[in-house]
Amino acid sequence: MTPRRVRLTATARDHLDLERRWWLNNRDHQELFAHEVERMLEILSTVPAAGHLYTRSPMPGVRRLFLRKLNCHVYYTFDDEQVIVRALWGARRGQGPGL
């Protein structure tokens, strides 16, 4: 199977930057953040169905994958050619992002 291209919406890029800044200011193992983001992108590219359908989304087909080490969820959609990351949201917030 050919890996899909993964792209992030502007909103997802903003979320990723906010989480990254928080992580760098509040965690000891700073390299872990970059490693886990790389791992997430690899998983989404090769096994996009790994996440669960997020039924609370008004947008059809949104899936959610939990990134345990970062305590975040990544919200995304995919088709045969690409994966679109819609949001990266801290699980500690207790509710999902507005999609």
mmCIF file as gemmi writes it, N, C-alpha and C atoms, coordinates in Angstrom:
data_model
loop_
_atom_site.group_PDB
_atom_site.id
_atom_site.type_symbol
_atom_site.label_atom_id
_atom_site.label_alt_id
_atom_site.label_comp_id
_atom_site.label_asym_id
_atom_site.label_entity_id
_atom_site.label_seq_id
_atom_site.pdbx_PDB_ins_code
_atom_site.Cartn_x
_atom_site.Cartn_y
_atom_site.Cartn_z
_atom_site.occupancy
_atom_site.B_iso_or_equiv
_atom_site.pdbx_formal_charge
_atom_site.auth_seq_id
_atom_site.auth_asym_id
_atom_site.pdbx_PDB_model_num
ATOM 1 N N . MET Axp A 1 ? 0.838 -1.177 0 1 0 ? 1 A 1
ATOM 2 C CA . MET Axp A 1 ? 0 0 0 1 0 ? 1 A 1
ATOM 3 C C . MET Axp A 1 ? 0.889 1.249 0 1 0 ? 1 A 1
ATOM 4 N N . THR Axp A 2 ? 0.549 2.193 -0.837 1 0 ? 2 A 1
ATOM 5 C CA . THR Axp A 2 ? 1.29 3.44 -0.937 1 0 ? 2 A 1
ATOM 6 C C . THR Axp A 2 ? 0.902 4.383 0.2 1 0 ? 2 A 1
ATOM 7 N N . PRO Axp A 3 ? 1.902 4.937 0.887 1 0 ? 3 A 1
ATOM 8 C CA . PRO Axp A 3 ? 1.563 5.894 1.956 1 0 ? 3 A 1
ATOM 9 C C . PRO Axp A 3 ? 0.816 7.105 1.402 1 0 ? 3 A 1
ATOM 10 N N . ARG Axp A 4 ? -0.111 7.591 2.17 1 0 ? 4 A 1
ATOM 11 C CA . ARG Axp A 4 ? -0.859 8.789 1.788 1 0 ? 4 A 1
ATOM 12 C C . ARG Axp A 4 ? -0.082 10.033 2.195 1 0 ? 4 A 1
ATOM 13 N N . ARG Axp A 5 ? -0.317 11.109 1.479 1 0 ? 5 A 1
ATOM 14 C CA . ARG Axp A 5 ? 0.247 12.394 1.841 1 0 ? 5 A 1
ATOM 15 C C . ARG Axp A 5 ? -0.535 12.908 3.049 1 0 ? 5 A 1
ATOM 16 N N . VAL Axp A 6 ? 0.148 13.471 4.027 1 0 ? 6 A 1
ATOM 17 C CA . VAL Axp A 6 ? -0.502 14.033 5.21 1 0 ? 6 A 1
ATOM 18 C C . VAL Axp A 6 ? -0.303 15.545 5.17 1 0 ? 6 A 1
ATOM 19 N N . ARG Axp A 7 ? -1.4 16.262 5.299 1 0 ? 7 A 1
ATOM 20 C CA . ARG Axp A 7 ? -1.284 17.72 5.382 1 0 ? 7 A 1
ATOM 21 C C . ARG Axp A 7 ? -2.107 18.214 6.555 1 0 ? 7 A 1
ATOM 22 N N . LEU Axp A 8 ? -1.702 19.348 7.081 1 0 ? 8 A 1
ATOM 23 C CA . LEU Axp A 8 ? -2.362 19.941 8.233 1 0 ? 8 A 1
ATOM 24 C C . LEU Axp A 8 ? -3.083 21.205 7.802 1 0 ? 8 A 1
ATOM 25 N N . THR Axp A 9 ? -4.291 21.388 8.295 1 0 ? 9 A 1
ATOM 26 C CA . THR Axp A 9 ? -4.994 22.643 8.057 1 0 ? 9 A 1
ATOM 27 C C . THR Axp A 9 ? -4.281 23.74 8.851 1 0 ? 9 A 1
ATOM 28 N N . ALA Axp A 10 ? -4.606 24.98 8.553 1 0 ? 10 A 1
ATOM 29 C CA . ALA Axp A 10 ? -4.03 26.1 9.303 1 0 ? 10 A 1
ATOM 30 C C . ALA Axp A 10 ? -4.394 25.987 10.787 1 0 ? 10 A 1
ATOM 31 N N . THR Axp A 11 ? -5.61 25.57 11.056 1 0 ? 11 A 1
ATOM 32 C CA . THR Axp A 11 ? -6.042 25.384 12.442 1 0 ? 11 A 1
ATOM 33 C C . THR Axp A 11 ? -5.2 24.318 13.13 1 0 ? 11 A 1
ATOM 34 N N . ALA Axp A 12 ? -4.986 23.196 12.473 1 0 ? 12 A 1
ATOM 35 C CA . ALA Axp A 12 ? -4.178 22.117 13.052 1 0 ? 12 A 1
ATOM 36 C C . ALA Axp A 12 ? -2.737 22.575 13.264 1 0 ? 12 A 1
ATOM 37 N N . ARG Axp A 13 ? -2.187 23.354 12.342 1 0 ? 13 A 1
ATOM 38 C CA . ARG Axp A 13 ? -0.831 23.882 12.523 1 0 ? 13 A 1
ATOM 39 C C . ARG Axp A 13 ? -0.761 24.79 13.743 1 0 ? 13 A 1
ATOM 40 N N . ASP Axp A 14 ? -1.781 25.626 13.923 1 0 ? 14 A 1
ATOM 41 C CA . ASP Axp A 14 ? -1.836 26.495 15.104 1 0 ? 14 A 1
ATOM 42 C C . ASP Axp A 14 ? -1.915 25.67 16.386 1 0 ? 14 A 1
ATOM 43 N N . HIS Axp A 15 ? -2.761 24.642 16.389 1 0 ? 15 A 1
ATOM 44 C CA . HIS Axp A 15 ? -2.881 23.774 17.561 1 0 ? 15 A 1
ATOM 45 C C . HIS Axp A 15 ? -1.558 23.087 17.865 1 0 ? 15 A 1
ATOM 46 N N . LEU Axp A 16 ? -0.914 22.581 16.814 1 0 ? 16 A 1
ATOM 47 C CA . LEU Axp A 16 ? 0.359 21.892 16.982 1 0 ? 16 A 1
ATOM 48 C C . LEU Axp A 16 ? 1.402 22.839 17.575 1 0 ? 16 A 1
ATOM 49 N N . ASP Axp A 17 ? 1.437 24.064 17.085 1 0 ? 17 A 1
ATOM 50 C CA . ASP Axp A 17 ? 2.397 25.043 17.598 1 0 ? 17 A 1
ATOM 51 C C . ASP Axp A 17 ? 2.116 25.37 19.071 1 0 ? 17 A 1
ATOM 52 N N . LEU Axp A 18 ? 0.85 25.526 19.43 1 0 ? 18 A 1
ATOM 53 C CA . LEU Axp A 18 ? 0.495 25.802 20.829 1 0 ? 18 A 1
ATOM 54 C C . LEU Axp A 18 ? 0.886 24.646 21.745 1 0 ? 18 A 1
ATOM 55 N N . GLU Axp A 19 ? 0.593 23.427 21.319 1 0 ? 19 A 1
ATOM 56 C CA . GLU Axp A 19 ? 0.956 22.251 22.118 1 0 ? 19 A 1
ATOM 57 C C . GLU Axp A 19 ? 2.469 22.127 22.232 1 0 ? 19 A 1
ATOM 58 N N . ARG Axp A 20 ? 3.154 22.378 21.115 1 0 ? 20 A 1
ATOM 59 C CA . ARG Axp A 20 ? 4.622 22.295 21.133 1 0 ? 20 A 1
ATOM 60 C C . ARG Axp A 20 ? 5.188 23.312 22.117 1 0 ? 20 A 1
ATOM 61 N N . ARG Axp A 21 ? 4.748 24.545 22.08 1 0 ? 21 A 1
ATOM 62 C CA . ARG Axp A 21 ? 5.25 25.568 22.997 1 0 ? 21 A 1
ATOM 63 C C . ARG Axp A 21 ? 4.946 25.201 24.448 1 0 ? 21 A 1
ATOM 64 N N . TRP Axp A 22 ? 3.733 24.701 24.698 1 0 ? 22 A 1
ATOM 65 C CA . TRP Axp A 22 ? 3.39 24.279 26.051 1 0 ? 22 A 1
ATOM 66 C C . TRP Axp A 22 ? 4.332 23.174 26.512 1 0 ? 22 A 1
ATOM 67 N N . TRP Axp A 23 ? 4.544 22.183 25.633 1 0 ? 23 A 1
ATOM 68 C CA . TRP Axp A 23 ? 5.387 21.042 25.964 1 0 ? 23 A 1
ATOM 69 C C . TRP Axp A 23 ? 6.805 21.509 26.286 1 0 ? 23 A 1
ATOM 70 N N . LEU Axp A 24 ? 7.367 22.373 25.458 1 0 ? 24 A 1
ATOM 71 C CA . LEU Axp A 24 ? 8.746 22.824 25.66 1 0 ? 24 A 1
ATOM 72 C C . LEU Axp A 24 ? 8.898 23.64 26.947 1 0 ? 24 A 1
ATOM 73 N N . ASN Axp A 25 ? 7.837 24.312 27.361 1 0 ? 25 A 1
ATOM 74 C CA . ASN Axp A 25 ? 7.893 25.12 28.582 1 0 ? 25 A 1
ATOM 75 C C . ASN Axp A 25 ? 7.57 24.338 29.853 1 0 ? 25 A 1
ATOM 76 N N . ASN Axp A 26 ? 6.953 23.163 29.713 1 0 ? 26 A 1
ATOM 77 C CA . ASN Axp A 26 ? 6.451 22.466 30.89 1 0 ? 26 A 1
ATOM 78 C C . ASN Axp A 26 ? 6.916 21.023 31.075 1 0 ? 26 A 1
ATOM 79 N N . ARG Axp A 27 ? 7.667 20.498 30.164 1 0 ? 27 A 1
ATOM 80 C CA . ARG Axp A 27 ? 8.086 19.092 30.251 1 0 ? 27 A 1
ATOM 81 C C . ARG Axp A 27 ? 9.604 18.966 30.221 1 0 ? 27 A 1
ATOM 82 N N . ASP Axp A 28 ? 10.096 17.921 30.845 1 0 ? 28 A 1
ATOM 83 C CA . ASP Axp A 28 ? 11.536 17.67 30.879 1 0 ? 28 A 1
ATOM 84 C C . ASP Axp A 28 ? 12.056 17.041 29.585 1 0 ? 28 A 1
ATOM 85 N N . HIS Axp A 29 ? 11.336 16.094 29.049 1 0 ? 29 A 1
ATOM 86 C CA . HIS Axp A 29 ? 11.784 15.351 27.86 1 0 ? 29 A 1
ATOM 87 C C . HIS Axp A 29 ? 11.289 16.051 26.596 1 0 ? 29 A 1
ATOM 88 N N . GLN Axp A 30 ? 11.942 17.142 26.254 1 0 ? 30 A 1
ATOM 89 C CA . GLN Axp A 30 ? 11.466 17.989 25.168 1 0 ? 30 A 1
ATOM 90 C C . GLN Axp A 30 ? 11.536 17.315 23.805 1 0 ? 30 A 1
ATOM 91 N N . GLU Axp A 31 ? 12.505 16.432 23.606 1 0 ? 31 A 1
ATOM 92 C CA . GLU Axp A 31 ? 12.639 15.743 22.321 1 0 ? 31 A 1
ATOM 93 C C . GLU Axp A 31 ? 11.479 14.786 22.056 1 0 ? 31 A 1
ATOM 94 N N . LEU Axp A 32 ? 10.788 14.376 23.102 1 0 ? 32 A 1
ATOM 95 C CA . LEU Axp A 32 ? 9.671 13.443 22.95 1 0 ? 32 A 1
ATOM 96 C C . LEU Axp A 32 ? 8.557 14.018 22.087 1 0 ? 32 A 1
ATOM 97 N N . PHE Axp A 33 ? 8.319 15.311 22.18 1 0 ? 33 A 1
ATOM 98 C CA . PHE Axp A 33 ? 7.242 15.917 21.403 1 0 ? 33 A 1
ATOM 99 C C . PHE Axp A 33 ? 7.479 15.719 19.903 1 0 ? 33 A 1
ATOM 100 N N . ALA Axp A 34 ? 8.658 16.079 19.416 1 0 ? 34 A 1
ATOM 101 C CA . ALA Axp A 34 ? 8.967 15.929 17.99 1 0 ? 34 A 1
ATOM 102 C C . ALA Axp A 34 ? 8.903 14.466 17.566 1 0 ? 34 A 1
ATOM 103 N N . HIS Axp A 35 ? 9.408 13.58 18.41 1 0 ? 35 A 1
ATOM 104 C CA . HIS Axp A 35 ? 9.38 12.148 18.091 1 0 ? 35 A 1
ATOM 105 C C . HIS Axp A 35 ? 7.945 11.648 17.946 1 0 ? 35 A 1
ATOM 106 N N . GLU Axp A 36 ? 7.081 12.035 18.86 1 0 ? 36 A 1
ATOM 107 C CA . GLU Axp A 36 ? 5.697 11.576 18.819 1 0 ? 36 A 1
ATOM 108 C C . GLU Axp A 36 ? 4.921 12.184 17.64 1 0 ? 36 A 1
ATOM 109 N N . VAL Axp A 37 ? 5.223 13.412 17.267 1 0 ? 37 A 1
ATOM 110 C CA . VAL Axp A 37 ? 4.577 14.011 16.088 1 0 ? 37 A 1
ATOM 111 C C . VAL Axp A 37 ? 5.019 13.272 14.827 1 0 ? 37 A 1
ATOM 112 N N . GLU Axp A 38 ? 6.297 12.958 14.725 1 0 ? 38 A 1
ATOM 113 C CA . GLU Axp A 38 ? 6.779 12.176 13.577 1 0 ? 38 A 1
ATOM 114 C C . GLU Axp A 38 ? 6.094 10.817 13.528 1 0 ? 38 A 1
ATOM 115 N N . ARG Axp A 39 ? 5.966 10.178 14.667 1 0 ? 39 A 1
ATOM 116 C CA . ARG Axp A 39 ? 5.302 8.866 14.744 1 0 ? 39 A 1
ATOM 117 C C . ARG Axp A 39 ? 3.836 8.976 14.325 1 0 ? 39 A 1
ATOM 118 N N . MET Axp A 40 ? 3.16 10.048 14.78 1 0 ? 40 A 1
ATOM 119 C CA . MET Axp A 40 ? 1.766 10.273 14.413 1 0 ? 40 A 1
ATOM 120 C C . MET Axp A 40 ? 1.626 10.412 12.895 1 0 ? 40 A 1
ATOM 121 N N . LEU Axp A 41 ? 2.498 11.209 12.288 1 0 ? 41 A 1
ATOM 122 C CA . LEU Axp A 41 ? 2.428 11.417 10.84 1 0 ? 41 A 1
ATOM 123 C C . LEU Axp A 41 ? 2.659 10.121 10.076 1 0 ? 41 A 1
ATOM 124 N N . GLU Axp A 42 ? 3.562 9.3 10.573 1 0 ? 42 A 1
ATOM 125 C CA . GLU Axp A 42 ? 3.82 8.001 9.938 1 0 ? 42 A 1
ATOM 126 C C . GLU Axp A 42 ? 2.599 7.083 10.045 1 0 ? 42 A 1
ATOM 127 N N . ILE Axp A 43 ? 1.991 7.041 11.21 1 0 ? 43 A 1
ATOM 128 C CA . ILE Axp A 43 ? 0.8 6.197 11.401 1 0 ? 43 A 1
ATOM 129 C C . ILE Axp A 43 ? -0.326 6.673 10.49 1 0 ? 43 A 1
ATOM 130 N N . LEU Axp A 44 ? -0.586 7.97 10.478 1 0 ? 44 A 1
ATOM 131 C CA . LEU Axp A 44 ? -1.672 8.49 9.644 1 0 ? 44 A 1
ATOM 132 C C . LEU Axp A 44 ? -1.413 8.231 8.166 1 0 ? 44 A 1
ATOM 133 N N . SER Axp A 45 ? -0.173 8.326 7.757 1 0 ? 45 A 1
ATOM 134 C CA . SER Axp A 45 ? 0.172 8.112 6.35 1 0 ? 45 A 1
ATOM 135 C C . SER Axp A 45 ? -0.014 6.662 5.914 1 0 ? 45 A 1
ATOM 136 N N . THR Axp A 46 ? 0.305 5.739 6.804 1 0 ? 46 A 1
ATOM 137 C CA . THR Axp A 46 ? 0.295 4.33 6.417 1 0 ? 46 A 1
ATOM 138 C C . THR Axp A 46 ? -0.941 3.556 6.882 1 0 ? 46 A 1
ATOM 139 N N . VAL Axp A 47 ? -1.544 3.973 8.01 1 0 ? 47 A 1
ATOM 140 C CA . VAL Axp A 47 ? -2.711 3.27 8.558 1 0 ? 47 A 1
ATOM 141 C C . VAL Axp A 47 ? -3.746 4.298 9.014 1 0 ? 47 A 1
ATOM 142 N N . PRO Axp A 48 ? -4.318 5.049 8.078 1 0 ? 48 A 1
ATOM 143 C CA . PRO Axp A 48 ? -5.217 6.124 8.491 1 0 ? 48 A 1
ATOM 144 C C . PRO Axp A 48 ? -6.492 5.656 9.192 1 0 ? 48 A 1
ATOM 145 N N . ALA Axp A 49 ? -6.861 4.422 9.024 1 0 ? 49 A 1
ATOM 146 C CA . ALA Axp A 49 ? -8.061 3.918 9.702 1 0 ? 49 A 1
ATOM 147 C C . ALA Axp A 49 ? -7.768 3.538 11.152 1 0 ? 49 A 1
ATOM 148 N N . ALA Axp A 50 ? -6.555 3.803 11.633 1 0 ? 50 A 1
ATOM 149 C CA . ALA Axp A 50 ? -6.173 3.441 13.001 1 0 ? 50 A 1
ATOM 150 C C . ALA Axp A 50 ? -7.009 4.18 14.041 1 0 ? 50 A 1
ATOM 151 N N . GLY Axp A 51 ? -7.42 5.392 13.737 1 0 ? 51 A 1
ATOM 152 C CA . GLY Axp A 51 ? -8.226 6.163 14.679 1 0 ? 51 A 1
ATOM 153 C C . GLY Axp A 51 ? -9.678 5.706 14.66 1 0 ? 51 A 1
ATOM 154 N N . HIS Axp A 52 ? -10.419 6.134 15.667 1 0 ? 52 A 1
ATOM 155 C CA . HIS Axp A 52 ? -11.838 5.811 15.771 1 0 ? 52 A 1
ATOM 156 C C . HIS Axp A 52 ? -12.679 6.94 15.191 1 0 ? 52 A 1
ATOM 157 N N . LEU Axp A 53 ? -13.826 6.599 14.63 1 0 ? 53 A 1
ATOM 158 C CA . LEU Axp A 53 ? -14.736 7.641 14.161 1 0 ? 53 A 1
ATOM 159 C C . LEU Axp A 53 ? -15.123 8.533 15.326 1 0 ? 53 A 1
ATOM 160 N N . TYR Axp A 54 ? -15.092 9.83 15.088 1 0 ? 54 A 1
ATOM 161 C CA . TYR Axp A 54 ? -15.462 10.81 16.101 1 0 ? 54 A 1
ATOM 162 C C . TYR Axp A 54 ? -16.88 11.262 15.803 1 0 ? 54 A 1
ATOM 163 N N . THR Axp A 55 ? -17.824 10.638 16.454 1 0 ? 55 A 1
ATOM 164 C CA . THR Axp A 55 ? -19.24 10.841 16.13 1 0 ? 55 A 1
ATOM 165 C C . THR Axp A 55 ? -19.783 12.192 16.586 1 0 ? 55 A 1
ATOM 166 N N . ARG Axp A 56 ? -19.05 12.902 17.419 1 0 ? 56 A 1
ATOM 167 C CA . ARG Axp A 56 ? -19.503 14.225 17.872 1 0 ? 56 A 1
ATOM 168 C C . ARG Axp A 56 ? -19.2 15.332 16.869 1 0 ? 56 A 1
ATOM 169 N N . SER Axp A 57 ? -18.511 15.002 15.804 1 0 ? 57 A 1
ATOM 170 C CA . SER Axp A 57 ? -18.147 16.007 14.808 1 0 ? 57 A 1
ATOM 171 C C . SER Axp A 57 ? -19.309 16.284 13.857 1 0 ? 57 A 1
ATOM 172 N N . PRO Axp A 58 ? -19.547 17.561 13.558 1 0 ? 58 A 1
ATOM 173 C CA . PRO Axp A 58 ? -20.559 17.874 12.551 1 0 ? 58 A 1
ATOM 174 C C . PRO Axp A 58 ? -20.064 17.544 11.133 1 0 ? 58 A 1
ATOM 175 N N . MET Axp A 59 ? -18.761 17.368 11.001 1 0 ? 59 A 1
ATOM 176 C CA . MET Axp A 59 ? -18.157 17.027 9.719 1 0 ? 59 A 1
ATOM 177 C C . MET Axp A 59 ? -18.113 15.503 9.583 1 0 ? 59 A 1
ATOM 178 N N . PRO Axp A 60 ? -18.674 14.949 8.533 1 0 ? 60 A 1
ATOM 179 C CA . PRO Axp A 60 ? -18.682 13.483 8.395 1 0 ? 60 A 1
ATOM 180 C C . PRO Axp A 60 ? -17.277 12.926 8.166 1 0 ? 60 A 1
ATOM 181 N N . GLY Axp A 61 ? -17.054 11.738 8.703 1 0 ? 61 A 1
ATOM 182 C CA . GLY Axp A 61 ? -15.816 11.02 8.45 1 0 ? 61 A 1
ATOM 183 C C . GLY Axp A 61 ? -14.632 11.42 9.313 1 0 ? 61 A 1
ATOM 184 N N . VAL Axp A 62 ? -14.83 12.271 10.295 1 0 ? 62 A 1
ATOM 185 C CA . VAL Axp A 62 ? -13.714 12.67 11.158 1 0 ? 62 A 1
ATOM 186 C C . VAL Axp A 62 ? -13.354 11.511 12.069 1 0 ? 62 A 1
ATOM 187 N N . ARG Axp A 63 ? -12.059 11.256 12.159 1 0 ? 63 A 1
ATOM 188 C CA . ARG Axp A 63 ? -11.543 10.208 13.032 1 0 ? 63 A 1
ATOM 189 C C . ARG Axp A 63 ? -10.676 10.856 14.098 1 0 ? 63 A 1
ATOM 190 N N . ARG Axp A 64 ? -10.477 10.141 15.192 1 0 ? 64 A 1
ATOM 191 C CA . ARG Axp A 64 ? -9.675 10.656 16.3 1 0 ? 64 A 1
ATOM 192 C C . ARG Axp A 64 ? -8.7 9.573 16.738 1 0 ? 64 A 1
ATOM 193 N N . LEU Axp A 65 ? -7.454 9.977 16.877 1 0 ? 65 A 1
ATOM 194 C CA . LEU Axp A 65 ? -6.394 9.07 17.312 1 0 ? 65 A 1
ATOM 195 C C . LEU Axp A 65 ? -5.762 9.653 18.571 1 0 ? 65 A 1
ATOM 196 N N . PHE Axp A 66 ? -5.676 8.864 19.628 1 0 ? 66 A 1
ATOM 197 C CA . PHE Axp A 66 ? -5.099 9.32 20.889 1 0 ? 66 A 1
ATOM 198 C C . PHE Axp A 66 ? -3.596 9.137 20.867 1 0 ? 66 A 1
ATOM 199 N N . LEU Axp A 67 ? -2.879 10.201 21.182 1 0 ? 67 A 1
ATOM 200 C CA . LEU Axp A 67 ? -1.425 10.165 21.294 1 0 ? 67 A 1
ATOM 201 C C . LEU Axp A 67 ? -1.102 10.112 22.781 1 0 ? 67 A 1
ATOM 202 N N . ARG Axp A 68 ? -0.946 8.912 23.281 1 0 ? 68 A 1
ATOM 203 C CA . ARG Axp A 68 ? -0.832 8.667 24.718 1 0 ? 68 A 1
ATOM 204 C C . ARG Axp A 68 ? 0.307 9.445 25.365 1 0 ? 68 A 1
ATOM 205 N N . LYS Axp A 69 ? 1.476 9.434 24.774 1 0 ? 69 A 1
ATOM 206 C CA . LYS Axp A 69 ? 2.626 10.095 25.398 1 0 ? 69 A 1
ATOM 207 C C . LYS Axp A 69 ? 2.483 11.612 25.435 1 0 ? 69 A 1
ATOM 208 N N . LEU Axp A 70 ? 1.706 12.168 24.518 1 0 ? 70 A 1
ATOM 209 C CA . LEU Axp A 70 ? 1.482 13.611 24.506 1 0 ? 70 A 1
ATOM 210 C C . LEU Axp A 70 ? 0.171 13.987 25.194 1 0 ? 70 A 1
ATOM 211 N N . ASN Axp A 71 ? -0.646 13.004 25.494 1 0 ? 71 A 1
ATOM 212 C CA . ASN Axp A 71 ? -1.966 13.214 26.082 1 0 ? 71 A 1
ATOM 213 C C . ASN Axp A 71 ? -2.816 14.149 25.204 1 0 ? 71 A 1
ATOM 214 N N . CYS Axp A 72 ? -2.772 13.892 23.906 1 0 ? 72 A 1
ATOM 215 C CA . CYS Axp A 72 ? -3.518 14.684 22.921 1 0 ? 72 A 1
ATOM 216 C C . CYS Axp A 72 ? -4.268 13.748 21.989 1 0 ? 72 A 1
ATOM 217 N N . HIS Axp A 73 ? -5.308 14.297 21.375 1 0 ? 73 A 1
ATOM 218 C CA . HIS Axp A 73 ? -6.003 13.615 20.283 1 0 ? 73 A 1
ATOM 219 C C . HIS Axp A 73 ? -5.695 14.366 19 1 0 ? 73 A 1
ATOM 220 N N . VAL Axp A 74 ? -5.543 13.61 17.935 1 0 ? 74 A 1
ATOM 221 C CA . VAL Axp A 74 ? -5.441 14.216 16.612 1 0 ? 74 A 1
ATOM 222 C C . VAL Axp A 74 ? -6.737 13.877 15.881 1 0 ? 74 A 1
ATOM 223 N N . TYR Axp A 75 ? -7.343 14.89 15.285 1 0 ? 75 A 1
ATOM 224 C CA . TYR Axp A 75 ? -8.606 14.755 14.551 1 0 ? 75 A 1
ATOM 225 C C . TYR Axp A 75 ? -8.302 14.915 13.07 1 0 ? 75 A 1
ATOM 226 N N . TYR Axp A 76 ? -8.814 13.998 12.25 1 0 ? 76 A 1
ATOM 227 C CA . TYR Axp A 76 ? -8.435 14.004 10.841 1 0 ? 76 A 1
ATOM 228 C C . TYR Axp A 76 ? -9.49 13.318 9.981 1 0 ? 76 A 1
ATOM 229 N N . THR Axp A 77 ? -9.381 13.581 8.695 1 0 ? 77 A 1
ATOM 230 C CA . THR Axp A 77 ? -10.165 12.872 7.683 1 0 ? 77 A 1
ATOM 231 C C . THR Axp A 77 ? -9.18 12.305 6.668 1 0 ? 77 A 1
ATOM 232 N N . PHE Axp A 78 ? -9.631 11.342 5.88 1 0 ? 78 A 1
ATOM 233 C CA . PHE Axp A 78 ? -8.744 10.8 4.843 1 0 ? 78 A 1
ATOM 234 C C . PHE Axp A 78 ? -9.547 10.246 3.682 1 0 ? 78 A 1
ATOM 235 N N . ASP Axp A 79 ? -8.85 10.149 2.552 1 0 ? 79 A 1
ATOM 236 C CA . ASP Axp A 79 ? -9.392 9.473 1.384 1 0 ? 79 A 1
ATOM 237 C C . ASP Axp A 79 ? -8.267 8.607 0.809 1 0 ? 79 A 1
ATOM 238 N N . ASP Axp A 80 ? -8.407 8.149 -0.431 1 0 ? 80 A 1
ATOM 239 C CA . ASP Axp A 80 ? -7.412 7.246 -1.014 1 0 ? 80 A 1
ATOM 240 C C . ASP Axp A 80 ? -6.053 7.891 -1.243 1 0 ? 80 A 1
ATOM 241 N N . GLU Axp A 81 ? -6.001 9.221 -1.289 1 0 ? 81 A 1
ATOM 242 C CA . GLU Axp A 81 ? -4.752 9.901 -1.618 1 0 ? 81 A 1
ATOM 243 C C . GLU Axp A 81 ? -4.116 10.668 -0.479 1 0 ? 81 A 1
ATOM 244 N N . GLN Axp A 82 ? -4.925 11.17 0.448 1 0 ? 82 A 1
ATOM 245 C CA . GLN Axp A 82 ? -4.349 12.031 1.47 1 0 ? 82 A 1
ATOM 246 C C . GLN Axp A 82 ? -5.08 11.93 2.805 1 0 ? 82 A 1
ATOM 247 N N . VAL Axp A 83 ? -4.38 12.391 3.824 1 0 ? 83 A 1
ATOM 248 C CA . VAL Axp A 83 ? -4.927 12.532 5.169 1 0 ? 83 A 1
ATOM 249 C C . VAL Axp A 83 ? -4.874 14.021 5.488 1 0 ? 83 A 1
ATOM 250 N N . ILE Axp A 84 ? -5.97 14.555 5.984 1 0 ? 84 A 1
ATOM 251 C CA . ILE Axp A 84 ? -6.005 15.966 6.372 1 0 ? 84 A 1
ATOM 252 C C . ILE Axp A 84 ? -6.193 16.039 7.876 1 0 ? 84 A 1
ATOM 253 N N . VAL Axp A 85 ? -5.166 16.529 8.557 1 0 ? 85 A 1
ATOM 254 C CA . VAL Axp A 85 ? -5.247 16.712 9.999 1 0 ? 85 A 1
ATOM 255 C C . VAL Axp A 85 ? -6.021 17.993 10.245 1 0 ? 85 A 1
ATOM 256 N N . ARG Axp A 86 ? -7.105 17.886 10.983 1 0 ? 86 A 1
ATOM 257 C CA . ARG Axp A 86 ? -8.006 19.015 11.229 1 0 ? 86 A 1
ATOM 258 C C . ARG Axp A 86 ? -7.724 19.711 12.553 1 0 ? 86 A 1
ATOM 259 N N . ALA Axp A 87 ? -7.245 18.963 13.547 1 0 ? 87 A 1
ATOM 260 C CA . ALA Axp A 87 ? -6.99 19.548 14.862 1 0 ? 87 A 1
ATOM 261 C C . ALA Axp A 87 ? -6.082 18.627 15.665 1 0 ? 87 A 1
ATOM 262 N N . LEU Axp A 88 ? -5.348 19.226 16.582 1 0 ? 88 A 1
ATOM 263 C CA . LEU Axp A 88 ? -4.592 18.51 17.596 1 0 ? 88 A 1
ATOM 264 C C . LEU Axp A 88 ? -5.029 19.138 18.91 1 0 ? 88 A 1
ATOM 265 N N . TRP Axp A 89 ? -5.594 18.321 19.793 1 0 ? 89 A 1
ATOM 266 C CA . TRP Axp A 89 ? -6.293 18.868 20.943 1 0 ? 89 A 1
ATOM 267 C C . TRP Axp A 89 ? -5.913 18.117 22.201 1 0 ? 89 A 1
ATOM 268 N N . GLY Axp A 90 ? -5.524 18.821 23.228 1 0 ? 90 A 1
ATOM 269 C CA . GLY Axp A 90 ? -5.144 18.196 24.478 1 0 ? 90 A 1
ATOM 270 C C . GLY Axp A 90 ? -6.301 17.443 25.115 1 0 ? 90 A 1
ATOM 271 N N . ALA Axp A 91 ? -6.077 16.189 25.445 1 0 ? 91 A 1
ATOM 272 C CA . ALA Axp A 91 ? -7.12 15.368 26.071 1 0 ? 91 A 1
ATOM 273 C C . ALA Axp A 91 ? -7.487 15.907 27.452 1 0 ? 91 A 1
ATOM 274 N N . ARG Axp A 92 ? -6.565 16.622 28.075 1 0 ? 92 A 1
ATOM 275 C CA . ARG Axp A 92 ? -6.833 17.174 29.4 1 0 ? 92 A 1
ATOM 276 C C . ARG Axp A 92 ? -7.914 18.252 29.383 1 0 ? 92 A 1
ATOM 277 N N . ARG Axp A 93 ? -8.286 18.72 28.196 1 0 ? 93 A 1
ATOM 278 C CA . ARG Axp A 93 ? -9.319 19.757 28.089 1 0 ? 93 A 1
ATOM 279 C C . ARG Axp A 93 ? -10.711 19.206 28.371 1 0 ? 93 A 1
ATOM 280 N N . GLY Axp A 94 ? -10.899 17.91 28.252 1 0 ? 94 A 1
ATOM 281 C CA . GLY Axp A 94 ? -12.168 17.299 28.604 1 0 ? 94 A 1
ATOM 282 C C . GLY Axp A 94 ? -13.244 17.344 27.528 1 0 ? 94 A 1
ATOM 283 N N . GLN Axp A 95 ? -13.009 18.083 26.452 1 0 ? 95 A 1
ATOM 284 C CA . GLN Axp A 95 ? -13.958 18.117 25.331 1 0 ? 95 A 1
ATOM 285 C C . GLN Axp A 95 ? -13.175 18.34 24.051 1 0 ? 95 A 1
ATOM 286 N N . GLY Axp A 96 ? -13.772 17.951 22.933 1 0 ? 96 A 1
ATOM 287 C CA . GLY Axp A 96 ? -13.101 18.068 21.657 1 0 ? 96 A 1
ATOM 288 C C . GLY Axp A 96 ? -13.125 19.488 21.108 1 0 ? 96 A 1
ATOM 289 N N . PRO Axp A 97 ? -12.376 19.718 20.047 1 0 ? 97 A 1
ATOM 290 C CA . PRO Axp A 97 ? -12.327 21.038 19.421 1 0 ? 97 A 1
ATOM 291 C C . PRO Axp A 97 ? -13.578 21.307 18.6 1 0 ? 97 A 1
ATOM 292 N N . GLY Axp A 98 ? -13.815 22.555 18.301 1 0 ? 98 A 1
ATOM 293 C CA . GLY Axp A 98 ? -14.881 22.883 17.352 1 0 ? 98 A 1
ATOM 294 C C . GLY Axp A 98 ? -14.377 22.614 15.949 1 0 ? 98 A 1
ATOM 295 N N . LEU Axp A 99 ? -14.961 21.681 15.274 1 0 ? 99 A 1
ATOM 296 C CA . LEU Axp A 99 ? -14.482 21.328 13.92 1 0 ? 99 A 1
ATOM 297 C C . LEU Axp A 99 ? -15.349 21.965 12.862 1 0 ? 99 A 1
